[in-house]
Amino acid sequence: MTYPSYDEVQDIRSELKETGYQYWLHHDLFTWQWWVLLIASILPWIIWGYLIKKEHRLHVFAFAMSMGIISNVLDVIGVDTLL
């Protein structure tokens, strides 16, 4: 049994990335679901800005950004391992 070389794996990954991008561009971008996700990503920050007391905003923002970074890293790991 022969295994593909690193360059072959990278070529396949590059092709998969391009195929996924083309699918997203032609089937997902600017659909109503895309707009809902965009609003759902921005609206909580606007609501948060009005609800949190000014003296606590920095602490809450730092915690929220930390959680965002952690979830982003875990998402990248999950996508990379096809989970």
N, CA and C of each residue as an Amber inpcrd file, in Angstrom:
protein
   249
   0.8430000  -1.1750000   0.0000000   0.0000000   0.0000000   0.0000000
   0.8870000   1.2370000   0.0000000   0.6550000   2.1140000  -0.9370000
   1.4520000   3.3330000  -1.0120000   0.6310000   4.4950000  -0.4680000
   1.3130000   5.3770000   0.1820000   0.6780000   6.5550000   0.7550000
   0.9890000   7.7590000  -0.1150000   0.0470000   8.7020000  -0.1950000
   0.3170000   9.8950000  -1.0090000   1.4050000  10.7510000  -0.3620000
   2.1100000  11.4790000  -1.2000000   3.1540000  12.3650000  -0.6980000
   2.5120000  13.6180000  -0.0910000   3.3160000  14.3640000   0.6150000
   2.8230000  15.5970000   1.2380000   2.3140000  16.5660000   0.1710000
   3.0280000  16.6860000  -0.9370000   2.6020000  17.5950000  -2.0090000
   1.2660000  17.1670000  -2.6130000   1.0430000  15.8740000  -2.7490000
  -0.2350000  15.3910000  -3.2700000  -1.3750000  15.7120000  -2.3040000
  -1.1180000  15.5520000  -1.0300000  -2.1330000  15.8840000  -0.0270000
  -2.4380000  17.3810000  -0.0760000  -1.4210000  18.1980000  -0.1870000
  -1.6270000  19.6550000  -0.2500000  -2.3890000  20.0390000  -1.5120000
  -2.1200000  19.3890000  -2.6310000  -2.8520000  19.6700000  -3.8640000
  -4.3340000  19.3290000  -3.7080000  -4.6200000  18.1900000  -3.0880000
  -6.0090000  17.7850000  -2.8760000  -6.7010000  18.7490000  -1.9170000
  -6.0050000  19.1660000  -0.8560000  -6.5790000  20.1360000   0.0910000
  -6.8640000  21.4670000  -0.5890000  -5.9540000  21.8860000  -1.4600000
  -6.1380000  23.1400000  -2.1870000  -7.3500000  23.0490000  -3.1210000
  -7.4870000  21.9340000  -3.7880000  -8.6320000  21.7290000  -4.6800000
  -9.9360000  21.7010000  -3.8890000  -9.9350000  21.0420000  -2.7510000
 -11.1150000  20.9950000  -1.8930000 -11.4740000  22.3890000  -1.3850000
 -10.4800000  23.1630000  -1.0130000 -10.7220000  24.5290000  -0.5420000
 -11.3600000  25.3630000  -1.6470000 -10.8430000  25.2660000  -2.8490000
 -11.3890000  26.0380000  -3.9730000 -12.8140000  25.6030000  -4.2930000
 -13.0700000  24.3050000  -4.2610000 -14.4150000  23.7910000  -4.5250000
 -15.3930000  24.2790000  -3.4550000 -14.9780000  24.2250000  -2.1950000
 -15.8250000  24.7150000  -1.1090000 -16.1010000  26.2070000  -1.2280000
 -15.0850000  26.9680000  -1.6200000 -15.2600000  28.4160000  -1.7910000
 -16.2390000  28.7160000  -2.9250000 -16.1120000  28.0000000  -4.0370000
 -17.0170000  28.2190000  -5.1660000 -18.4560000  27.8660000  -4.7800000
 -18.6260000  26.7820000  -4.0260000 -19.9680000  26.4170000  -3.5680000
 -20.5360000  27.5220000  -2.6820000 -19.7430000  28.0000000  -1.7210000
 -20.2080000  29.0580000  -0.8230000 -20.5700000  30.3210000  -1.5990000
 -19.7390000  30.6600000  -2.5710000 -19.9430000  31.8770000  -3.3530000
 -21.2340000  31.8170000  -4.1550000 -21.5620000  30.6630000  -4.6980000
 -22.7110000  30.5540000  -5.5960000 -23.9810000  30.0430000  -4.9210000
 -23.8800000  29.4210000  -3.7470000 -25.0690000  28.8370000  -3.1300000
 -25.4010000  29.3910000  -1.7460000 -24.4460000  29.9610000  -1.0340000
 -24.6970000  30.4060000   0.3400000 -24.6610000  31.9180000   0.5160000
 -23.7730000  32.5840000  -0.1760000 -23.5670000  34.0190000   0.0220000
 -24.8110000  34.8120000  -0.3660000 -25.2440000  35.7040000   0.5240000
 -26.3720000  36.6200000   0.3620000 -27.7340000  35.9300000   0.3020000
 -27.8270000  34.6840000   0.7880000 -29.1420000  34.0610000   0.9300000
 -29.7830000  34.6100000   2.2030000 -31.0570000  34.2870000   2.4130000
 -31.7030000  34.8160000   3.6160000 -31.0650000  34.2380000   4.8770000
 -30.5690000  32.9920000   4.7920000 -29.9000000  32.4010000   5.9530000
 -28.5960000  33.1360000   6.2700000 -27.8970000  33.5680000   5.2290000
 -26.6600000  34.3130000   5.4100000 -26.9340000  35.6250000   6.1270000
 -28.0160000  36.3060000   5.7250000 -28.3670000  37.5670000   6.3730000
 -28.7670000  37.3550000   7.8290000 -29.4950000  36.2700000   8.1160000
 -29.8840000  35.9700000   9.4930000 -28.6380000  35.7390000  10.3430000
 -27.6730000  34.9770000   9.8230000 -26.4390000  34.7410000  10.5700000
 -25.6480000  36.0310000  10.7850000 -25.6320000  36.8990000   9.7940000
 -24.9310000  38.1770000   9.9400000 -25.5690000  39.0260000  11.0300000
 -26.8800000  39.1200000  10.9990000 -27.5890000  39.8970000  12.0270000
 -27.4140000  39.2580000  13.3970000 -27.4730000  37.9230000  13.4540000
 -27.3020000  37.2240000  14.7330000 -25.8800000  37.3900000  15.2690000
 -24.9420000  37.7190000  14.4200000 -23.5680000  37.9440000  14.8740000
 -23.3570000  39.3740000  15.3690000 -24.0830000  40.3220000  14.8380000
 -23.8720000  41.7310000  15.1660000 -24.8340000  42.2320000  16.2400000
 -26.0690000  41.8230000  16.1660000 -27.1020000  42.3340000  17.0780000
 -26.7820000  42.1110000  18.5560000 -26.2790000  40.9430000  18.9690000
 -25.9650000  40.7850000  20.3980000 -24.9290000  41.7900000  20.9060000
 -23.9660000  42.1660000  20.0680000 -22.9710000  43.1480000  20.5000000
 -23.6150000  44.5210000  20.7160000 -24.5620000  44.8650000  19.8700000
 -25.2550000  46.1490000  20.0180000 -26.1020000  46.1340000  21.2920000
 -26.8400000  45.0640000  21.5100000 -27.6480000  44.9390000  22.7280000
 -26.7500000  44.9510000  23.9560000 -25.6470000  44.2100000  23.8780000
 -24.6860000  44.1600000  24.9820000 -24.1800000  45.5640000  25.3310000
 -23.8970000  46.3720000  24.3210000 -23.3950000  47.7190000  24.5530000
 -24.3580000  48.5870000  25.3370000 -25.6450000  48.3600000  25.1640000
 -26.6380000  49.1370000  25.8950000 -26.9180000  48.5910000  27.2990000
 -26.7290000  47.3030000  27.5000000 -27.1180000  46.6920000  28.7640000
 -26.0260000  46.6790000  29.8310000 -24.7680000  46.6470000  29.4490000
 -23.6710000  46.5340000  30.4140000 -23.2890000  47.9140000  30.9340000
 -23.0790000  48.0110000  32.2460000 -22.6320000  49.2780000  32.8310000
 -21.2510000  49.6320000  32.2890000 -21.0100000  50.9100000  32.1190000
 -19.7620000  51.3620000  31.4920000 -18.5160000  50.9050000  32.2520000
 -18.5800000  50.8460000  33.5670000 -17.3800000  50.4740000  34.3190000
 -17.0600000  48.9790000  34.2070000 -18.0150000  48.1550000  33.7540000
 -17.7880000  46.7120000  33.6170000 -17.5440000  46.2740000  32.1770000
 -17.6690000  47.1830000  31.2300000 -17.5680000  46.8120000  29.8230000
 -16.2290000  46.1850000  29.4570000 -15.1340000  46.7130000  29.9760000
 -13.8230000  46.1860000  29.6090000 -13.6590000  44.7390000  30.0760000
 -14.0800000  44.4610000  31.2990000 -13.9620000  43.0990000  31.8260000
 -14.8390000  42.1180000  31.0400000 -16.0620000  42.5110000  30.7930000
 -16.9690000  41.6320000  30.0630000 -16.4900000  41.4500000  28.6220000
 -16.0050000  42.5220000  28.0060000 -15.4880000  42.4360000  26.6420000
 -14.2680000  41.5200000  26.5780000 -13.3650000  41.6310000  27.5420000
 -12.1750000  40.7750000  27.5640000 -12.5760000  39.3050000  27.7210000
 -13.5380000  39.0380000  28.5940000 -14.0100000  37.6610000  28.7640000
 -14.6640000  37.1500000  27.4840000 -15.4960000  37.9750000  26.8720000
 -16.1810000  37.5630000  25.6380000 -15.1800000  37.3050000  24.5130000
 -14.1630000  38.1350000  24.3980000 -13.1550000  37.9260000  23.3590000
 -12.3480000  36.6670000  23.6360000 -12.0570000  36.3920000  24.8950000
 -11.3500000  35.1600000  25.2450000 -12.1690000  33.9370000  24.8460000
 -13.4510000  33.9640000  25.1580000 -14.3240000  32.8460000  24.7770000
 -14.4260000  32.7340000  23.2600000 -14.4530000  33.8680000  22.5680000
 -14.5050000  33.8490000  21.1130000 -13.2510000  33.2450000  20.4990000
 -12.1080000  33.5950000  21.0530000 -10.8450000  33.0450000  20.5490000
 -10.7740000  31.5480000  20.8090000 -11.1610000  31.1250000  22.0050000
 -11.1370000  29.6960000  22.3350000 -12.0800000  28.9150000  21.4210000
 -13.2840000  29.4270000  21.2180000 -14.2300000  28.7100000  20.3620000
 -13.7640000  28.6960000  18.9130000 -13.1110000  29.7520000  18.4710000
 -12.5770000  29.7900000  17.1090000 -11.4730000  28.7520000  16.9320000
 -10.5700000  28.6490000  17.8960000  -9.4890000  27.6640000  17.8200000
 -10.0720000  26.2490000  17.8150000 -11.0460000  25.9900000  18.6850000
 -11.6650000  24.6660000  18.7180000 -12.4040000  24.3620000  17.4090000
 -13.0150000  25.3760000  16.8060000 -13.6880000  25.1920000  15.5370000
 -12.6890000  24.8340000  14.4340000 -11.5580000  25.5270000  14.3980000
 -10.5430000  25.2340000  13.3950000 -10.0140000  23.8190000  13.5730000
  -9.7900000  23.4200000  14.8210000  -9.3130000  22.0550000  15.0830000
 -10.3660000  21.0430000  14.6360000 -11.6300000  21.3030000  14.9320000
 -12.7080000  20.3960000  14.5360000 -12.8560000  20.2890000  13.0290000
 -12.7770000  21.4100000  12.3430000 -12.8830000  21.3950000  10.8760000
 -11.6810000  20.6700000  10.2700000 -10.5200000  20.9140000  10.8100000
  -9.3090000  20.2920000  10.2720000  -9.3200000  18.7810000  10.4620000
  -9.9610000  18.3080000  11.5220000 -10.0190000  16.8640000  11.7650000
 -11.3380000  16.2620000  11.2750000 -12.1140000  17.0430000  10.5190000
 -13.3780000  16.6150000   9.9210000 -14.4140000  16.1660000  10.9500000
 -14.4600000  16.8290000  12.0960000 -15.4620000  16.5110000  13.1160000
 -16.6840000  17.3880000  12.9520000
